[in-house]
């Protein structure tokens, strides 16, 4: 039965309970002494089972789908009602922190558990999703679970192989799953109201403004490129500086050009993450270099304009220094805006908790990138110390975890499917 008051106070220990469960799941790792939990690994299976047990205890019906996603469903006041999806991922990078992804899963379970304890059934179902392939560390694919739900999984990905030569198809079978079932996971948009994810910010804005939570406006679009610069080798002691065609020096200037373009454009970040001098030697002028560019913005128009400016600057550098270069794209995903209705619902919940609302974009990718093809998406950011992520130094407080859990309970208690 539905409660006459959908928003009584939440138990003050909710944040502490969330942190305790995060400690438990952090102990499930493939690498002793570090948190490394890769997709379809033994640690992933152990984490999925643990999460499933918590889902069951929270009153959900639980199943592991063909993509390795643990799914818990809490029915609404009528069986079979459309569902609001909650969750995140339980896979990690190597030597990870314990909050990236896992916070969203555990907080969602805690929120549903609170509704269940109070006997609340809303006019919609709530599903909690614990995805297993958001980080894309083991295989050269990512978002397998969320893509499958959104109907965007490419069966060709089943032939991708990890570093040990194991195909995704075989890994799924070894996990006890049926790879052929992935295309059947696609949901109908009529059955899904939206997707809402709690996640650490992975940046410093909320901490700088002393806010426990924030409202994500968009997930940035991203593009990655490989660049090869060709110059001419020469003896480090005999070729005069003015006559050199130094690929390394040209690359250094190009890297600074990437940084300068990003600094000049609000809402843009760009990173040169790898640099290589093949066959380089201490006493040889570099004939060739290779480097990568990662460029992101919540506005694809800004990103495209910045790329054009980077190319213009590279052309000038190459001409002046007597080198050539070639650029190739190896990854691109468009930006995804969070749904105005969900953004408004999050902001209203934050105001009801007495917190100043702060809107900000996400520069990192999330499962919402895939699920946006299926349904409206929304995200809640949680403050993390120093903005540090993908590191054992990830840190949040029990008080901020409590604020996120209370916010999620509040949103579920007030959510109106008509305004999603």
Secondary structure as UniProt FT lines:
FT   TURN            6..7
FT   TURN            12..13
FT   HELIX           14..26
FT   TURN            32..33
FT   TURN            39..40
FT   HELIX           42..57
FT   TURN            58..59
FT   STRAND          61..64
FT   TURN            66..67
FT   STRAND          70..74
FT   TURN            79..80
FT   STRAND          83..89
FT   TURN            94..95
FT   TURN            100..101
FT   HELIX           102..117
FT   TURN            118..119
FT   STRAND          125..131
FT   HELIX           144..149
FT   TURN            150..151
FT   HELIX           155..159
FT   TURN            163..164
FT   HELIX           168..174
FT   TURN            175..176
FT   HELIX           179..185
FT   HELIX           189..191
FT   STRAND          192..200
FT   HELIX           205..208
FT   TURN            209..210
FT   STRAND          213..219
FT   STRAND          221..230
FT   STRAND          234..235
FT   TURN            236..238
FT   HELIX           241..243
FT   HELIX           247..264
FT   TURN            266..267
FT   STRAND          268..271
FT   STRAND          275..276
FT   TURN            278..279
FT   TURN            282..283
FT   STRAND          284..285
FT   STRAND          288..297
FT   HELIX           300..321
FT   STRAND          324..333
FT   STRAND          336..337
FT   HELIX           340..352
FT   TURN            353..354
FT   STRAND          359..362
FT   HELIX           368..371
FT   TURN            372..374
FT   STRAND          377..382
FT   HELIX           385..387
FT   TURN            392..393
FT   HELIX           398..414
FT   HELIX           417..419
//
